[in-house]
Amino acid sequence: MTSRAAQARGLETRQRVVQVAMAEFARHGVDGARINRIAAQAKASKERIYAWFGDKDALFDEVMQVGLEELSVVVPITTDLVDYTVRLHDTFAARPDLQRIAVWAWLHEHGQSGRLPERRLKGYRHKIDVVRQAQGAGLADPAWQPHHLLATLIAVATSWLMAPVDLHQVAATADGTALDPRAEVRRAAERLVRPGP
């Protein structure tokens, strides 16, 4: 096998490890994920995984980065923050694995902000800048701190997807029809984003 072919094969294996790891972390979280399972499913050696990523937390950082990059492509933020919130809701509804990865990260990394890689923080800095732009253009209530508005809109986007099943059942209309979560997300985002009278 030529050096170039070996490099291509190694890159394919590395990408396969990241994809398998994403499913493993989505299902089990960081603490419950096992490198043994990832290695077996990805058809890669544990030694190679450790050589590429260092440890399980570093592999999770890579998975988070891949997920954030995918979100930034699929759901790019614009100054229409209401539309952004609805699109984020739609994406998480269609790709619950991405939402689960994000939730596991919030739980696992809470209070560890000093160790997060700069490339992960860069995406959120960009989002906060766009929120500031929306506020400066009169498209979003300037009374909010930009980072707090972003955090609140992310919470709104995921709220109905994260709500207990019991609440879904209780919230059904009198004729048993479920509420339209997308419409509710839009309504809530509009109230948060648009300055009041």
QUIBELTA-V981911 format. One record per backbone hydrogen bond with DSSP energy under -1.0 kcal/mol. NH is the residue of the N-H (numbers start at 1). CO is the residue of the C=O. Records with the same first field share a line. If there is no record, write none. Layout:
NH = CO, CO
//
This chain:
6 = 2
7 = 3
8 = 4
9 = 5
10 = 6
11 = 7
12 = 8
13 = 9
14 = 10
15 = 11
16 = 12
17 = 13
18 = 14
19 = 15
20 = 16
21 = 17
22 = 18
23 = 19
24 = 20
25 = 21
26 = 22
27 = 23
28 = 24
29 = 25
33 = 29
38 = 34
39 = 35
40 = 36
41 = 37
42 = 38
44 = 39
49 = 45
50 = 46
51 = 47
52 = 48
53 = 49
54 = 50
55 = 53
59 = 55
60 = 56
61 = 57
62 = 58
63 = 59
64 = 60
65 = 61
66 = 62
67 = 63
68 = 64
69 = 65
70 = 66
71 = 67
72 = 68
73 = 69
74 = 70
75 = 71
81 = 79
84 = 80
85 = 81
86 = 82
87 = 83
88 = 84
89 = 85
90 = 86
91 = 87
92 = 88
93 = 89
94 = 90
95 = 91
98 = 95
99 = 95
100 = 96
101 = 97
102 = 98
103 = 99
104 = 100
105 = 101
106 = 102
107 = 103
108 = 104
109 = 105
112 = 109
115 = 112
120 = 117
121 = 117
122 = 118
125 = 121
126 = 122
127 = 123
128 = 124
129 = 125
130 = 126
131 = 127
132 = 128
133 = 129
134 = 130
135 = 131
136 = 132
137 = 133
138 = 135
139 = 134
141 = 193
144 = 141
149 = 145
150 = 146
151 = 147
152 = 148
153 = 149
154 = 150
155 = 151
156 = 152
157 = 153
158 = 154
159 = 155
162 = 158
168 = 164
169 = 165
170 = 166
171 = 167
172 = 169
173 = 177
176 = 173
184 = 180
185 = 181
186 = 182
187 = 183
188 = 184
189 = 185
190 = 186
191 = 187
192 = 188
193 = 189
194 = 190
//
